[in-house]
């Protein structure tokens, strides 16, 4: 099946740990449960968002550096 990873908080979405770093995940990547997908910065705190599922990243819905709202779609994962 297909599952959606949603933002658990309001903040700024980052695909990597720093501007020079590779994104944590990209479309087509296989992820494991507990793997870091992105960071959401909220009130100067960097919150690692991890996968609750094992599967393949099908879509990344948010651009790097963009604000996200609680419940906003971040990723689509095709579960195994």
FENDA-V207984 format. One record per residue. OMEGA is omega in degrees with one decimal (* if undefined). Layout:
OMEGA
OMEGA
This chain:
179.4
176.5
178.8
173.7
-177.3
178.5
179.2
-176.6
173.6
178.3
179.4
-175.3
175.1
-179.2
-177.2
-177.9
177.1
-179.1
-178.1
-176.0
174.4
175.6
177.0
179.1
175.8
177.0
-178.8
179.2
171.7
-179.8
177.2
175.7
-179.7
-179.9
178.6
178.7
-176.4
174.4
170.0
178.3
178.8
178.7
177.3
176.5
177.7
-177.1
178.3
177.2
-176.3
-179.8
173.4
-173.2
171.2
179.6
-176.1
175.2
-178.6
-179.1
169.0
-171.1
-172.4
175.9
178.6
176.5
-178.2
175.8
175.7
177.1
175.6
177.2
179.5
178.9
177.2
-176.1
167.3
-179.6
172.8
-174.7
-179.3
*
